[in-house]
Structures are given as C-alpha cells and as structure tokens.
C-alpha cells in the first residue's frame, strides 16, 4: 500500500494518471528539466510513462516518489523522491 503523508499544508500522495496534464506542464519546460538529466517532454504520453516508472520503482522497493499536493486547493505542485540506497556487503 502506498503511504500517504500529511502536514498542516501538504499531502504527499501517489502520483496518478489523472495528474498527467499537471506533470506534463512541469516536465515540458526546459527550466524544470535542465537539472534532471533528461529532455523536456514533447508529448503527454511521456508523463504517463513516468507514472509507470514511479509505480515500478515503488513495487520493486527501490524508491518512492510522492506527489506534493496543497491541501487548500488540492493542486499538485511538484514531486519528491526517496531512493533506497543499495547495501554493500
């Protein structure tokens, strides 16, 4: 089950397919993607593929990516990532 975290102002929740337009609007801007090491999105389907990678990473227990939603407006304003580091023996 995907964990939901809350603060007084924010809800950290799973990024869902209905967030595609919002995610696309962010990731299609060069000023957003310039530090991600990826090209800006050209098509909405790229946002949908991104969700699939978020879900797979969580299912594989390699990390988790939350959507950051403002409680007041229910607007998705970004994402935050936690990457599970490998343990070396």
RALIN-V742470 format. One record per pair of residues at least 12 apart in sequence whose ideal C-beta (glycine too) atoms are under 7 Angstrom apart, sorted by the first residue. I is the first residue (numbers start at 0). GAP is how many residues later the second one is. Records with the same first field share a line. If there is no record, write none. Layout:
I: GAP + GAP
This chain:
1: 12 + 56
4: 61
8: 61 + 62
9: 58 + 59 + 60 + 61
10: 58 + 60
11: 54 + 56 + 68
12: 53 + 54 + 56
13: 53
14: 36 + 39 + 50 + 52 + 64
16: 31 + 34
18: 48 + 57
19: 24 + 27 + 28
21: 54
22: 24 + 27
23: 17 + 20 + 23
26: 13 + 14 + 20
27: 12 + 13
60: 23
61: 22
62: 18 + 19 + 20 + 21
63: 18
64: 14 + 16
65: 13 + 14
66: 12
67: 12
